[in-house]
C-alpha cells in the first residue's frame, strides 16, 4: 500500500483510464458480436455502419446503431453537465459518474442473464441503448480527467499520434508507451469480450462492471487520501 501511495496521482489516473479502455473493448465485443452488430463504445463504427446501411448494405442494422449513437450522446451530455460544475481532475463528481457506469454495467449484466435479450427485439434495443449511454458517461468522465492520449472509447487518434509522432516520422515518439498500451488493451478487451460470449452474454458485462467498480473505488480512495493530506498540511488557524 505504501508503494502505491508513492505513485504520482497522474500515473494512477493513467492506469485507471487504461483499465477502462480494456473494459470498452469488452463491451464493444459484447455489443457487436452478441447484440446485432452494434458498437456501444466506438461511435465511429456506428456512424460508418449507418452510412453503409442507408446505402443499401446487405443485412446491416439501422435501428440499434442509431439508438446507440443517440443514447451515447445523451449519456455524455448528462455527465458533462454534472462534471462541468466541479473542478478539473478527480472530484466527488468523478466518483459519482464512474459509480453510475459501474452500477449501469452491473444492472445490465443481471438483466441479460435473466431476460432473453437476443430473442426479443425490444429488450435487445433497450440493452444496447443503455450500454451506449453508460459508455457515454464513461467517455465524458475520461475527457474531464484529461489523461493525455487516453479517451477510453476510441483509439483511431491514438494510432494516428503513435505513427505521426514516431521517430520514423521524424518525431520524438512522445507518449508512445501509453499510446501502445491503449491500443493493445482495447484489442485485448475485445478478445476477452469475444471469449466471454462463448460462456454467455452476461459474462462480458460482468467483467466490465467489475473493472469499473475497481476504478471508481481506487480513484475515490486516492482522491480522499490526497484531500486528507492537503488538509493536514494546512497551517492551523491562530
N, C-alpha and C positions, 0 to 999 in steps of 0.2 A: 504493500500500500504506500509506503514512504517513497519507493521508487516511482510509482505512478504519480504521486503528488509533486514530484520533482520535474515531471514532464511539463513543458510550457503549454499554456491553455490553447494557443493556436494549433499546436501539434495534436492535442486531444480532439479539438474540433475537426481537424483534418481526418483523423481516424474515424470519428463518428460519422462524418459525411461519406467517407469511403464505404463504411458499413451499410449506409442507406443506399448507396449506388449498387452494391451487391443485391440488396433487397429489391430494388427496382427491376433488376434483371430477372429475379424470381417471379415477381408479379406480372411482368410483361409476358413471360413464357406461359404462365397460367392463363392469361387473357387471350393470347394469340393461339396457342395450341389447344387449350381446353374450352374456350368460350367463343368460337366462331371468328377467329382471326381479328381480334380487337387488341390494339395496343392501349394499355391503360396508363402507362408512364411516358412513353415516347410518342408525343403528339405529331411529330414529323411523319412517322409511319402512318398514322391515321389520315393525315391530310393527303398523302400520296395514295393510299388505298381508296379514299373517297374520289380523288381525281380519276383514277383508273376505273372505278365502279361507274361513275357518271358517264364515262366514255363508252360504257358497254362491256367492261371487263367481265369475263365469264365467272359467274358464281361468286362475285366479290360482294361482301356485305356492305350495306349503306347505313342502316338504322343504328346499329350498335357503335360503329366508329364515330358517327355523327353525334350521338348522345355522349360518348366518352369525351369527345372534344369539348362539348358544351359544359359538361359537369367538371372536367379538369379545370377549365377557366373559372367556373363558379367557385370551386374549392380554393384555387389560387387567389381569387379576388377576396373571398372572405378572410383567408389567412393574412393576406396583405393588408387588409383594412385593420385587423386586430394588431398585427405586428408593427405597423407604422406608428402607432401611438406610443410604442415603447422605445427604449434606446437600442442602438445597433449592438450587434454581438448577442451573446446569450442573456436572456432575462426570464422572468417567470412566464412571460407570454410565449417565449420559445418552448418552454417546458410544456405549457398547455397545448400548443399546436402539435407538438410531437406526441403528446399523450392522446390527442384526438386521432392521429394517424395510427398509433398502436391499438387504440380501442376499436377503431373502424375495421382494421385488418382482423382483429380478434373476433369481432362480431361476424364478419364475412366468413371466416374460417368455420365458425359454428353453423352459420346459415347454410353454406354449401354442403356441409356434412349431413344436414338434416333434410334439406329440400332438393328436389330434382331440378336443378338449375339448367342442366343440359337438355332435359326433355321438355321444359316449359319455356316458351319464348319470352314471356313477360318477366319471369323470375331471372332468366339469363340476362336480359337487358338491364334489370334493376341491379344485378350483381356487377356487371361491367361498368355501369354508370357510377355506382358507389365506389368501386375500385379507383376509377379515374378521379373522382372528387377527392379521395384520400391522397392520391398521388399529387394532385394539385396543391393541397395543403403542404405536403412534404416539400415540393419544389419551391414554393414561396418561402417556406421557412429556411431552406438551404440558401436561397438567394439573399435573405436578410442577414444570415451569418457571414456572408461574403468570404467564404473559404476559396482562395484563388484557384481557378481552373476546375472546380468541382461543383456541378449542378445537381447531381444525384439522379437525374432523369434522362439525360441525353449526353452522348459522347462525340457527336459529329464535330463540334467546335473544339473539343479536347484533342481529337485525332488531327484536326487541322493545325492546332497550335503545336502539337508534338512534331509534326512534319515540317511546318513552315519556320519554326524556331530552332530546328535541329542544326547541328554542325554541318550536315550535308547541304543545308540550305544557306549556310553562312551565318547562322545564328549562334546563340550561346547555350542552347539547349536548356533554357530556364524551365523549371518546374517539370522536367522530363520524368522524374520518378513518380510524382503524384499523377501526372497525366497517364503514364503507362499503367499505373495501378488502377486508375478509374476504368480504363478500357478493359483491362484484364478482369476486374471484379464484376463489371456488368455482364461480361461474357460468361464468367463462372456462375454468376447468379442465374442467367438464362439456362445454363447447363443443369444447375441444381433444380430449377423450376420444372424443366422438362423431365428430369429423373423423378421428381416428386409426383408428377402426373401418372407415372406408372403404378403408384400406390393408390392415390385418389386426389381429387381436385382440392380438397381442403388442406392437404399437407403443405403445399407451397405457400398458401396464405398463412398457415400457422407458423411456418418458418419465418416469413417476413414480419409477422406480428411479434414474434419473439425478439427479432433483431431490433425492431422499432421500440419495443419496451426497454431493452437494454440500453439503447441510445438515449432515450428520454431520461432514464434513471441516472446514467453516468453523467449526462450533461447537467442535470439538475444538481447532483452531488458536487460536481466541480464548481458550478456557479455558486452554490450555497457556501462551500468552503472558502471560496475567494471573498465572498461577502463578509464572512466572519473574520477573515484575516485582515481585510481592509478596515473593518470596524475596530479591531484590536489595535491597529497601527495608528488610529486617530488619537491626537493628544487629548488628554482629559480636560474638561472644561474647568477653568479656575473657580 
